[in-house]
Amino acid sequence: METLTLFELNERVHEAIAEGLPDEYWVRAEMSSVSVNAAGHCYIELVQKHPSGAGMVAKARATIWRGRFCMLKPYFEQATGQAFTAGISVQLLVTVEFHGLYGLSFVVEDIDPTYTLGEMAGRRREILLRLEHEGTIGLNKELPMPLVPRRVAVISSETAAGYGDFCHQLATNAYGFAFSLGLFPAVMQGDAVEPTVISALDAIAAEAERWDVVVIIRGGGAASDLVGFDTYLLAANCAQFPLPVLTGIGHERDATVLDAVAHTSVKTPTAAAEFLISRMAEAAARLGHLAESLAAAVTTRVAAAAQHLQGLTLRLPAAFALRRADAAHALTLRRQRLQAAAGTLVAGHRHRLEVAATVLAGASPDVVLRRGYSITYAADGHAVRSAARLREGDVLHTRFAEGEAYSIVKPCNEQIP
């Protein structure tokens, strides 16, 4: 068995690779790390993950020398709108090299941005499909946009030019509408976009009754700065937010995932301000139309009432005369009815008096005496109705129909002479 030094073995490996892999190869991988040294050379660590996501199945180093990197980086970022940074999938044209000191590595000669674009679009599609499957993708769009979106919660960087443009546009609107703004600061590019924007949304949700609408804005810049708006967590928070979300993220290329789930998406912060102003103008125009309709309706009603009143005025004398004649006729009828009723009442009472007089006449003592009766009075003048009242020696006075007589009370067993 041949014994070699390490250098000799490395030389044979170098020669074998140079002979066995002499061509350029397109390699697809994910960049797990990207660094640029002081000389301008770019060093990349490429990895391939297991389809299940459990660990890696391959890893290698790659180098883009300074002269090549100065051309490939701006070309890639302009074509994809994606920063050349770790965490993205790329397709690289490489040559395979083996160095005795540094080992196996790939030297990058070219890059295919269309592959990365496809990967990015695929990731966006996956997020949107996931939200659609969860039933949340269109929730924010279903919220009613207020007719008067005057109270505006703004998520932006306080120092961003886009935020200043937005505020200026609202403050100088031609209609003089007054807006109430509240800034909830967040980072508008890079990896901090997702956590800071979600934190701002949470702060607004805690006082949702104070706001009519949420506006997320950032000014223009490299499209590669917008990757932070293409995340599932940010999109899910926005889609399920209890207030309408308006996005004005300054870019002209494909919409971000956040734009897709927001209630309304426009291209720039200035356009977002114009949207709010136009919404207020529509409400003002509608109010003006209603005011005109109300004024016209009131004028019509007043004219109709005046015409009706004039008609009543013309009919009043005749109506009054008719009412007066009716009243006189009614009074005559009442007088006649009263007289008839009074005559009936008097006749009834007269009849009852005549009957009573007849009864009284029939009960007169004279009439009773003429029938053969007599009336005996005691000494006190009262009629004697019972013998038990009488005493021996009482003088009695008896009246007859014709004449009268006096008698003295005797015991019943004593003979009267």
Kinemage of the C-alpha trace (Angstrom):
@kinemage 1
@onewidth
@group {chain A} dominant
@subgroup {mainchain}
@vectorlist {calphas} color= white
{ca met a 1} P 0.000 0.000 0.000
{ca glu a 2} L 1.375 3.387 -1.020
{ca thr a 3} L 2.053 5.933 1.675
{ca leu a 4} L 1.525 9.622 0.811
{ca thr a 5} L 1.969 12.897 2.562
{ca leu a 6} L -1.100 14.999 3.160
{ca phe a 7} L 0.017 17.450 0.522
{ca glu a 8} L 0.510 14.633 -2.002
{ca leu a 9} L -2.930 13.232 -1.288
{ca asn a 10} L -4.533 16.642 -1.578
{ca glu a 11} L -2.780 17.129 -4.920
{ca arg a 12} L -4.174 13.853 -6.197
{ca val a 13} L -7.664 14.873 -5.002
{ca his a 14} L -7.206 18.204 -6.751
{ca glu a 15} L -6.168 16.482 -9.965
{ca ala a 16} L -9.036 13.965 -9.741
{ca ile a 17} L -11.613 16.698 -9.271
{ca ala a 18} L -10.130 18.794 -12.046
{ca glu a 19} L -10.231 15.793 -14.398
{ca gly a 20} L -13.571 14.358 -13.197
{ca leu a 21} L -15.513 17.648 -12.843
{ca pro a 22} L -13.999 19.945 -15.434
{ca asp a 23} L -17.203 21.756 -16.402
{ca glu a 24} L -19.470 24.402 -14.894
{ca tyr a 25} L -22.598 23.166 -13.039
{ca trp a 26} L -25.877 24.762 -12.011
{ca val a 27} L -26.397 24.089 -8.320
{ca arg a 28} L -29.618 24.742 -6.382
{ca ala a 29} L -29.258 25.326 -2.658
{ca glu a 30} L -30.170 27.628 0.208
{ca met a 31} L -27.659 30.175 1.442
{ca ser a 32} L -27.381 29.617 5.196
{ca ser a 33} L -24.778 32.360 5.614
{ca val a 34} L -23.379 35.173 3.466
{ca ser a 35} L -20.386 37.323 4.398
{ca val a 36} L -18.234 39.831 2.541
{ca asn a 37} L -14.677 40.455 3.683
{ca ala a 38} L -12.754 43.703 3.583
{ca ala a 39} L -11.334 42.880 0.163
{ca gly a 40} L -14.844 42.582 -1.295
{ca his a 41} L -14.907 38.807 -1.745
{ca cys a 42} L -18.189 37.058 -0.836
{ca tyr a 43} L -18.175 33.776 1.081
{ca ile a 44} L -21.297 31.644 1.165
{ca glu a 45} L -22.314 28.512 3.013
{ca leu a 46} L -24.735 26.438 0.930
{ca val a 47} L -27.037 23.841 2.460
{ca gln a 48} L -29.673 21.430 1.276
{ca lys a 49} L -32.330 20.520 3.820
{ca his a 50} L -34.155 17.249 4.071
{ca pro a 51} L -37.594 17.433 2.408
{ca ser a 52} L -39.184 16.702 5.776
{ca gly a 53} L -37.319 19.628 7.295
{ca ala a 54} L -35.477 17.373 9.723
{ca gly a 55} L -31.833 18.309 9.330
{ca met a 56} L -29.570 18.776 6.295
{ca val a 57} L -28.516 16.315 3.646
{ca ala a 58} L -25.651 18.380 2.160
{ca lys a 59} L -23.448 21.381 2.911
{ca ala a 60} L -20.657 23.152 0.966
{ca arg a 61} L -18.729 26.398 0.773
{ca ala a 62} L -18.871 28.757 -2.180
{ca thr a 63} L -16.935 31.867 -3.094
{ca ile a 64} L -17.756 34.814 -5.344
{ca trp a 65} L -14.610 36.745 -6.054
{ca arg a 66} L -14.817 40.517 -5.787
{ca gly a 67} L -14.872 41.329 -9.481
{ca arg a 68} L -17.676 38.867 -10.127
{ca phe a 69} L -19.579 39.755 -6.930
{ca cys a 70} L -19.691 43.466 -7.839
{ca met a 71} L -21.684 42.498 -10.957
{ca leu a 72} L -23.789 39.595 -9.689
{ca lys a 73} L -25.155 41.182 -6.495
{ca pro a 74} L -26.851 44.270 -8.058
{ca tyr a 75} L -28.041 42.175 -11.011
{ca phe a 76} L -29.673 39.638 -8.701
{ca glu a 77} L -31.294 42.228 -6.413
{ca gln a 78} L -32.625 44.340 -9.259
{ca ala a 79} L -34.098 41.300 -10.986
{ca thr a 80} L -35.662 39.711 -7.920
{ca gly a 81} L -36.354 42.624 -5.603
{ca gln a 82} L -34.713 40.418 -2.982
{ca ala a 83} L -31.615 41.222 -0.981
{ca phe a 84} L -28.697 38.888 -1.590
{ca thr a 85} L -28.690 37.542 1.936
{ca ala a 86} L -28.900 34.365 3.982
{ca gly a 87} L -32.128 32.401 4.082
{ca ile a 88} L -33.025 32.493 0.382
{ca ser a 89} L -32.829 29.791 -2.253
{ca val a 90} L -30.555 30.382 -5.242
{ca gln a 91} L -29.408 28.688 -8.392
{ca leu a 92} L -25.673 29.254 -8.957
{ca leu a 93} L -23.387 28.409 -11.860
{ca val a 94} L -20.227 27.048 -10.190
{ca thr a 95} L -16.943 25.371 -10.887
{ca val a 96} L -15.623 22.804 -8.436
{ca glu a 97} L -12.218 23.433 -6.877
{ca phe a 98} L -10.130 21.699 -4.289
{ca his a 99} L -7.402 23.601 -2.452
{ca gly a 100} L -4.748 21.908 -0.399
{ca leu a 101} L -5.202 24.341 2.526
{ca tyr a 102} L -8.885 25.263 2.248
{ca gly a 103} L -10.416 22.050 0.986
{ca leu a 104} L -13.354 21.635 -1.393
{ca ser a 105} L -15.268 24.717 -2.482
{ca phe a 106} L -17.356 26.096 -5.318
{ca val a 107} L -16.453 29.200 -7.248
{ca val a 108} L -19.564 31.075 -8.386
{ca glu a 109} L -19.516 32.267 -11.974
{ca asp a 110} L -23.161 33.272 -12.464
{ca ile a 111} L -26.565 33.317 -10.769
{ca asp a 112} L -30.072 32.677 -12.140
{ca pro a 113} L -32.538 35.172 -10.568
{ca thr a 114} L -35.565 33.518 -12.194
{ca tyr a 115} L -35.125 30.502 -9.932
{ca thr a 116} L -35.162 32.709 -6.834
{ca leu a 117} L -38.150 34.613 -8.171
{ca gly a 118} L -39.970 31.329 -8.542
{ca glu a 119} L -39.037 30.342 -5.035
{ca met a 120} L -40.217 33.672 -3.647
{ca ala a 121} L -43.477 33.504 -5.594
{ca gly a 122} L -43.923 29.944 -4.443
{ca arg a 123} L -43.421 30.977 -0.827
{ca arg a 124} L -45.977 33.751 -1.231
{ca arg a 125} L -48.415 31.293 -2.788
{ca glu a 126} L -47.896 28.853 0.062
{ca ile a 127} L -48.638 31.554 2.650
{ca leu a 128} L -51.754 32.722 0.816
{ca leu a 129} L -52.986 29.156 0.335
{ca arg a 130} L -52.456 28.491 4.030
{ca leu a 131} L -54.442 31.586 4.982
{ca glu a 132} L -57.162 30.600 2.530
{ca his a 133} L -57.302 27.094 3.988
{ca glu a 134} L -57.601 28.605 7.480
{ca gly a 135} L -60.454 30.824 6.287
{ca thr a 136} L -58.755 34.087 7.281
{ca ile a 137} L -57.377 35.465 4.012
{ca gly a 138} L -60.357 37.742 3.269
{ca leu a 139} L -61.513 38.643 6.778
{ca asn a 140} L -60.078 42.155 6.813
{ca lys a 141} L -61.484 42.914 3.372
{ca glu a 142} L -64.976 42.073 4.690
{ca leu a 143} L -64.839 44.830 7.316
{ca pro a 144} L -66.773 47.987 6.371
{ca met a 145} L -64.530 50.933 5.600
{ca pro a 146} L -65.838 53.875 7.684
{ca leu a 147} L -67.566 56.611 5.695
{ca val a 148} L -65.491 59.152 7.618
{ca pro a 149} L -62.053 57.586 8.349
{ca arg a 150} L -60.848 60.555 10.380
{ca arg a 151} L -59.054 58.786 13.256
{ca val a 152} L -56.010 57.115 11.700
{ca ala a 153} L -53.548 54.801 13.460
{ca val a 154} L -50.294 54.869 11.460
{ca ile a 155} L -47.637 52.136 11.512
{ca ser a 156} L -44.387 53.468 10.079
{ca ser a 157} L -40.902 54.607 10.914
{ca glu a 158} L -41.051 58.004 12.562
{ca thr a 159} L -38.084 59.286 10.534
{ca ala a 160} L -39.196 57.849 7.191
{ca ala a 161} L -39.757 60.308 4.360
{ca gly a 162} L -42.883 58.381 3.394
{ca tyr a 163} L -44.442 59.075 6.781
{ca gly a 164} L -43.705 62.778 6.402
{ca asp a 165} L -45.250 62.808 2.918
{ca phe a 166} L -48.347 61.043 4.250
{ca cys a 167} L -48.844 63.532 7.099
{ca his a 168} L -48.224 66.531 4.817
{ca gln a 169} L -50.727 65.287 2.258
{ca leu a 170} L -53.437 64.933 4.911
{ca ala a 171} L -52.670 68.269 6.568
{ca thr a 172} L -52.804 70.247 3.298
{ca asn a 173} L -55.817 68.582 1.684
{ca ala a 174} L -57.868 70.920 -0.492
{ca tyr a 175} L -61.092 70.320 1.431
{ca gly a 176} L -59.732 71.337 4.823
{ca phe a 177} L -60.630 67.988 6.402
{ca ala a 178} L -59.106 67.494 9.860
{ca phe a 179} L -57.560 64.099 10.594
{ca ser a 180} L -56.516 62.740 13.987
{ca leu a 181} L -53.290 60.741 13.630
{ca gly a 182} L -51.493 58.404 16.010
{ca leu a 183} L -48.050 56.988 15.163
{ca phe a 184} L -47.146 53.456 16.232
{ca pro a 185} L -43.439 53.142 15.315
{ca ala a 186} L -42.097 50.027 13.609
{ca val a 187} L -39.084 48.993 11.533
{ca met a 188} L -39.938 49.076 7.855
{ca gln a 189} L -37.208 46.880 6.348
{ca gly a 190} L -35.190 43.809 7.179
{ca asp a 191} L -35.791 41.002 9.649
{ca ala a 192} L -37.296 43.361 12.269
{ca val a 193} L -40.339 44.190 10.109
{ca glu a 194} L -42.443 41.232 11.243
{ca pro a 195} L -42.006 41.520 15.051
{ca thr a 196} L -42.204 45.327 15.229
{ca val a 197} L -45.243 45.676 12.960
{ca ile a 198} L -47.058 42.906 14.861
{ca ser a 199} L -46.218 44.682 18.120
{ca ala a 200} L -47.668 47.929 16.722
{ca leu a 201} L -50.835 46.092 15.640
{ca asp a 202} L -51.198 44.666 19.150
{ca ala a 203} L -50.890 48.150 20.653
{ca ile a 204} L -53.602 49.491 18.324
{ca ala a 205} L -55.909 46.520 19.012
{ca ala a 206} L -55.685 47.267 22.744
{ca glu a 207} L -57.387 50.638 22.096
{ca ala a 208} L -59.291 49.809 18.913
{ca glu a 209} L -62.267 51.980 19.901
{ca arg a 210} L -60.063 55.089 19.442
{ca trp a 211} L -59.347 54.455 15.749
{ca asp a 212} L -61.296 54.164 12.489
{ca val a 213} L -58.593 52.666 10.285
{ca val a 214} L -54.979 51.411 10.382
{ca val a 215} L -52.453 52.574 7.772
{ca ile a 216} L -49.142 50.741 7.222
{ca ile a 217} L -46.782 52.864 5.111
{ca arg a 218} L -43.186 53.033 3.990
{ca gly a 219} L -41.583 55.155 1.299
{ca gly a 220} L -39.791 54.038 -1.815
{ca gly a 221} L -36.548 52.124 -1.845
{ca ala a 222} L -35.034 48.870 -2.984
{ca ala a 223} L -37.561 46.137 -3.550
{ca ser a 224} L -35.236 43.863 -1.600
{ca asp a 225} L -36.250 45.768 1.531
{ca leu a 226} L -39.796 44.405 1.327
{ca val a 227} L -39.088 40.785 2.219
{ca gly a 228} L -40.256 41.413 5.775
{ca phe a 229} L -43.792 42.000 4.481
{ca asp a 230} L -43.960 38.485 3.001
{ca thr a 231} L -44.304 36.479 6.224
{ca tyr a 232} L -47.123 34.269 7.421
{ca leu a 233} L -47.352 35.665 10.967
{ca leu a 234} L -47.601 39.283 9.802
{ca ala a 235} L -50.163 38.382 7.138
{ca ala a 236} L -52.255 36.354 9.633
{ca asn a 237} L -52.271 39.241 12.126
{ca cys a 238} L -53.297 41.729 9.458
{ca ala a 239} L -55.997 39.477 7.962
{ca gln a 240} L -57.655 38.986 11.354
{ca phe a 241} L -57.259 42.559 12.605
{ca pro a 242} L -60.516 44.110 13.934
{ca leu a 243} L -60.061 47.407 12.020
{ca pro a 244} L -59.680 47.941 8.249
{ca val a 245} L -55.985 47.931 7.273
{ca leu a 246} L -54.747 50.184 4.463
{ca thr a 247} L -51.249 49.522 3.076
{ca gly a 248} L -49.198 52.118 1.241
{ca ile a 249} L -45.845 50.403 0.806
{ca gly a 250} L -43.757 52.270 -1.739
{ca his a 251} L -43.105 49.796 -4.500
{ca glu a 252} L -44.296 49.262 -8.038
{ca arg a 253} L -43.546 45.577 -8.552
{ca asp a 254} L -45.491 42.546 -7.342
{ca ala a 255} L -47.622 43.065 -4.251
{ca thr a 256} L -46.429 41.637 -0.963
{ca val a 257} L -48.392 39.083 1.022
{ca leu a 258} L -49.368 41.898 3.407
{ca asp a 259} L -50.873 43.836 0.478
{ca ala a 260} L -52.873 40.759 -0.518
{ca val a 261} L -54.596 40.385 2.866
{ca ala a 262} L -55.073 44.077 3.708
{ca his a 263} L -58.498 45.678 3.309
{ca thr a 264} L -57.146 48.126 0.697
{ca ser a 265} L -53.701 48.351 -0.892
{ca val a 266} L -52.197 51.357 -2.692
{ca lys a 267} L -48.711 51.919 -4.023
{ca thr a 268} L -47.329 54.792 -1.928
{ca pro a 269} L -47.865 56.642 1.358
{ca thr a 270} L -49.110 59.656 -0.624
{ca ala a 271} L -51.661 57.428 -2.375
{ca ala a 272} L -52.782 56.164 1.035
{ca ala a 273} L -53.385 59.750 2.148
{ca glu a 274} L -55.300 60.486 -1.073
{ca phe a 275} L -57.468 57.430 -0.470
{ca leu a 276} L -58.498 58.726 2.973
{ca ile a 277} L -59.092 62.227 1.633
{ca ser a 278} L -61.231 60.920 -1.232
{ca arg a 279} L -63.225 58.801 1.204
{ca met a 280} L -63.938 61.885 3.309
{ca ala a 281} L -64.791 63.870 0.152
{ca glu a 282} L -67.306 61.198 -0.892
{ca ala a 283} L -68.952 61.412 2.535
{ca ala a 284} L -69.035 65.214 2.332
{ca ala a 285} L -70.554 65.083 -1.162
{ca arg a 286} L -73.161 62.586 -0.001
{ca leu a 287} L -73.955 64.794 2.986
{ca gly a 288} L -74.260 67.824 0.706
{ca his a 289} L -76.609 65.929 -1.588
{ca leu a 290} L -78.733 64.879 1.375
{ca ala a 291} L -78.801 68.478 2.633
{ca glu a 292} L -79.974 69.688 -0.785
{ca ser a 293} L -82.621 66.960 -0.928
{ca leu a 294} L -83.788 67.868 2.558
{ca ala a 295} L -83.971 71.566 1.714
{ca ala a 296} L -85.948 70.821 -1.452
{ca ala a 297} L -88.315 68.527 0.444
{ca val a 298} L -88.856 71.128 3.171
{ca thr a 299} L -89.505 73.844 0.563
{ca thr a 300} L -92.061 71.626 -1.168
{ca arg a 301} L -93.776 70.781 2.098
{ca val a 302} L -93.894 74.445 3.160
{ca ala a 303} L -95.375 75.485 -0.198
{ca ala a 304} L -97.992 72.726 0.006
{ca ala a 305} L -98.857 73.743 3.569
{ca ala a 306} L -99.176 77.388 2.542
{ca gln a 307} L -101.475 76.449 -0.330
{ca his a 308} L -103.566 74.297 1.963
{ca leu a 309} L -103.783 77.119 4.508
{ca gln a 310} L -104.879 79.540 1.808
{ca gly a 311} L -107.631 77.149 0.755
{ca leu a 312} L -108.797 76.842 4.344
{ca thr a 313} L -108.828 80.629 4.656
{ca leu a 314} L -111.040 80.929 1.614
{ca arg a 315} L -113.453 78.283 2.870
{ca leu a 316} L -113.562 79.593 6.451
{ca pro a 317} L -116.437 82.187 6.133
{ca ala a 318} L -118.752 79.717 4.402
{ca ala a 319} L -117.795 77.017 6.846
{ca phe a 320} L -118.385 79.376 9.767
{ca ala a 321} L -121.849 80.391 8.442
{ca leu a 322} L -122.767 76.763 7.907
{ca arg a 323} L -121.572 75.868 11.374
{ca arg a 324} L -123.588 78.789 12.834
{ca ala a 325} L -126.769 77.671 11.027
{ca asp a 326} L -126.180 74.129 12.161
{ca ala a 327} L -125.716 75.360 15.737
{ca ala a 328} L -128.979 77.397 15.637
{ca his a 329} L -130.926 74.442 14.254
{ca ala a 330} L -129.438 72.169 16.890
{ca leu a 331} L -130.361 74.688 19.616
{ca thr a 332} L -133.960 74.847 18.368
{ca leu a 333} L -134.215 71.065 18.379
{ca arg a 334} L -132.806 70.922 21.905
{ca arg a 335} L -135.277 73.596 23.092
{ca gln a 336} L -138.199 71.659 21.597
{ca arg a 337} L -136.997 68.422 23.132
{ca leu a 338} L -136.553 70.123 26.519
{ca gln a 339} L -140.038 71.635 26.421
{ca ala a 340} L -141.613 68.305 25.506
{ca ala a 341} L -139.675 66.536 28.239
{ca ala a 342} L -140.680 69.191 30.812
{ca gly a 343} L -144.381 68.889 29.856
{ca thr a 344} L -144.215 65.117 30.172
{ca leu a 345} L -142.538 65.402 33.557
{ca val a 346} L -145.121 67.922 34.899
{ca ala a 347} L -148.031 65.797 33.665
{ca gly a 348} L -146.620 62.765 35.369
{ca his a 349} L -146.185 64.584 38.669
{ca arg a 350} L -149.725 66.090 38.394
{ca his a 351} L -151.195 62.625 37.893
{ca arg a 352} L -149.344 61.264 40.900
{ca leu a 353} L -150.620 64.204 43.032
{ca glu a 354} L -154.194 63.594 41.924
{ca val a 355} L -153.933 59.927 42.850
{ca ala a 356} L -152.464 60.837 46.227
{ca ala a 357} L -155.261 63.365 46.835
{ca thr a 358} L -157.862 60.739 46.041
{ca val a 359} L -156.223 58.283 48.430
{ca leu a 360} L -156.034 60.898 51.147
{ca ala a 361} L -159.649 61.901 50.651
{ca gly a 362} L -160.702 58.276 50.976
{ca ala a 363} L -158.835 57.994 54.256
{ca ser a 364} L -160.467 61.155 55.814
{ca pro a 365} L -162.116 60.607 59.321
{ca asp a 366} L -165.371 62.147 58.076
{ca val a 367} L -165.640 59.535 55.356
{ca val a 368} L -164.913 56.780 57.890
{ca leu a 369} L -167.572 58.183 60.308
{ca arg a 370} L -170.212 58.281 57.539
{ca arg a 371} L -169.672 54.580 57.117
{ca gly a 372} L -170.998 54.050 60.686
{ca tyr a 373} L -167.797 54.267 62.583
{ca ser a 374} L -167.062 56.575 65.563
{ca ile a 375} L -163.930 57.961 67.120
{ca thr a 376} L -163.378 58.076 70.893
{ca tyr a 377} L -160.828 60.480 72.362
{ca ala a 378} L -159.287 60.383 75.838
{ca ala a 379} L -159.005 63.444 77.997
{ca asp a 380} L -155.537 64.214 76.448
{ca gly a 381} L -157.157 64.459 72.984
{ca his a 382} L -155.658 61.258 71.581
{ca ala a 383} L -157.817 58.612 69.946
{ca val a 384} L -158.348 55.598 72.157
{ca arg a 385} L -157.103 52.527 70.395
{ca ser a 386} L -156.871 50.145 73.373
{ca ala a 387} L -159.120 49.677 76.467
{ca ala a 388} L -156.014 48.912 78.495
{ca arg a 389} L -155.254 52.635 78.612
{ca leu a 390} L -158.536 53.496 80.256
{ca arg a 391} L -159.029 53.988 83.992
{ca glu a 392} L -162.158 54.115 86.047
{ca gly a 393} L -163.618 57.607 86.045
{ca asp a 394} L -161.909 58.712 82.763
{ca val a 395} L -164.097 61.037 80.728
{ca leu a 396} L -164.265 60.027 77.080
{ca his a 397} L -165.288 62.148 74.077
{ca thr a 398} L -166.858 60.291 71.176
{ca arg a 399} L -167.480 61.711 67.684
{ca phe a 400} L -170.121 60.368 65.312
{ca ala a 401} L -170.954 61.218 61.736
{ca glu a 402} L -173.613 63.414 63.115
{ca gly a 403} L -173.017 64.816 66.598
{ca glu a 404} L -170.868 63.848 69.584
{ca ala a 405} L -171.229 62.555 73.180
{ca tyr a 406} L -169.298 62.294 76.442
{ca ser a 407} L -169.081 59.252 78.729
{ca ile a 408} L -167.459 58.151 81.996
{ca val a 409} L -165.508 54.891 82.344
{ca lys a 410} L -167.149 52.354 84.783
{ca pro a 411} L -166.060 48.882 85.809
{ca cys a 412} L -167.446 46.251 83.456
{ca asn a 413} L -169.386 44.414 86.258
{ca glu a 414} L -171.115 47.574 87.438
{ca gln a 415} L -174.549 48.218 86.133
{ca ile a 416} L -175.076 51.448 84.356
{ca pro a 417} L -178.237 53.236 85.634
